[in-house]
Amino acid sequence: MSDTSTFMEFTEVASLAGAATATLIISNAIQHVIKRQVRWIAFVVALVTSLILGWPDIANPPKPLAMVIFLIGVNGCLIYLTAVGANTVTGTPPPDDALGGADAPPRTFQSRWYS
């Protein structure tokens, strides 16, 4: 983004960094709203993001359709793992006394997905 007064555009989301950022933001927002720490939400968001970005190749495949679907899955995993890395580096670690379950402290927006 060259101008800080604009939102993300499709060209930014179409990159690995942009797709991982979108996955991180959407997953954190969903988990914050439902007040639960659900790791698979980020994986689903990453796969849907990869599917949306790969949709032109599905509609008019330049190679066998099975290969396109496989690459969409691989790209979804890459987006997810990049978002996990970003969340681990920038996320808030859980308190030392967090036992999980009913005793777990409330989730913050930027809570780590993995401790």
TASUL-V256632 format. One record per residue. N is the residue number from 1. RES is the residue in one small letter. D_LAST is the distance of its C-alpha to the last C-alpha in whole Angstrom. Layout:
N/RES/D_LAST
N/RES/D_LAST
This chain:
1/m/32
2/s/35
3/d/35
4/t/32
5/s/34
6/t/34
7/f/31
8/m/29
9/e/32
10/f/32
11/t/32
12/e/29
13/v/27
14/a/29
15/s/27
16/l/24
17/a/23
18/g/24
19/a/23
20/a/19
21/t/20
22/a/22
23/t/19
24/l/16
25/i/19
26/i/20
27/s/17
28/n/15
29/a/19
30/i/19
31/q/16
32/h/17
33/v/21
34/i/20
35/k/17
36/r/15
37/q/12
38/v/13
39/r/12
40/w/15
41/i/17
42/a/16
43/f/17
44/v/20
45/v/21
46/a/20
47/l/23
48/v/25
49/t/25
50/s/26
51/l/29
52/i/30
53/l/30
54/g/32
55/w/34
56/p/37
57/d/37
58/i/37
59/a/40
60/n/42
61/p/40
62/p/41
63/k/41
64/p/40
65/l/38
66/a/36
67/m/35
68/v/34
69/i/32
70/f/30
71/l/30
72/i/28
73/g/26
74/v/25
75/n/24
76/g/22
77/c/20
78/l/20
79/i/20
80/y/16
81/l/15
82/t/16
83/a/15
84/v/11
85/g/12
86/a/13
87/n/10
88/t/8
89/v/11
90/t/12
91/g/10
92/t/9
93/p/7
94/p/7
95/p/10
96/d/10
97/d/12
98/a/10
99/l/12
100/g/11
101/g/14
102/a/17
103/d/16
104/a/13
105/p/14
106/p/15
107/r/13
108/t/14
109/f/15
110/q/13
111/s/9
112/r/6
113/w/7
114/y/4
115/s/0
